[in-house]
């Protein structure tokens, strides 16, 4: 029986894959906004599975389904990833003052 080693996927790769996903209203990356709360990487019989935990700027965000689909697609393109689950959460509540990068805060006018 021959086993094939799965390619390693890192959290840095996941972040880099998600960096181009922008909130269309704010025009800032979901990573820079702090909407990505984390990711879990697991190995299954099918290959690597990535579960992304993220939020939206508000529960009523009209672009929510589009952002979830874009997040799923971006992670699915990482070599070696066979399954992606995007878990939408609202706890803790998104707060750009504490979760966004300094550059994003500047673009949002938060000082």
Residue pairs with C-beta under 8 A, 6 or more apart in sequence:
6 43
6 47
6 48
6 80
7 48
7 79
7 80
8 80
9 41
9 48
9 50
9 78
9 80
9 81
11 39
11 41
13 78
14 39
14 41
14 50
14 52
14 75
14 78
15 31
15 36
17 74
17 75
17 77
17 78
18 29
18 30
18 31
18 36
18 52
18 71
18 74
18 75
19 29
19 31
19 32
20 29
20 74
21 29
21 30
21 31
21 67
21 70
21 71
21 74
22 28
22 29
22 30
23 29
23 30
23 33
23 35
23 57
23 63
23 67
24 63
24 66
25 57
25 63
26 33
26 57
26 107
26 108
28 100
28 104
28 107
28 108
29 104
30 36
30 54
30 67
30 71
32 100
32 101
32 103
32 104
33 57
33 94
33 96
33 99
33 100
33 104
34 94
34 96
34 98
34 99
34 100
34 101
34 104
35 54
35 55
35 56
35 57
35 67
35 94
35 99
36 52
36 53
36 54
36 71
37 53
37 54
37 55
37 89
38 52
38 53
39 50
39 51
39 52
39 53
39 75
40 50
40 51
40 53
41 48
41 49
41 50
42 48
42 49
42 50
42 51
43 49
44 82
44 83
46 82
46 83
47 80
47 81
47 82
47 83
48 80
48 81
48 82
48 83
49 81
49 82
49 83
49 84
49 85
50 75
50 78
50 81
50 83
50 84
50 85
51 84
51 85
51 86
51 87
52 71
52 75
52 84
52 85
52 86
52 87
53 87
53 89
54 67
54 68
54 71
54 86
54 87
54 88
54 89
55 88
55 89
55 90
55 93
55 94
56 63
56 64
56 67
56 88
56 90
56 94
57 94
58 94
59 90
61 67
64 88
68 86
68 88
71 86
72 84
72 86
75 81
75 84
75 86
76 84
96 104
96 105
96 108
96 110
97 105
97 110
100 108
100 110
105 111
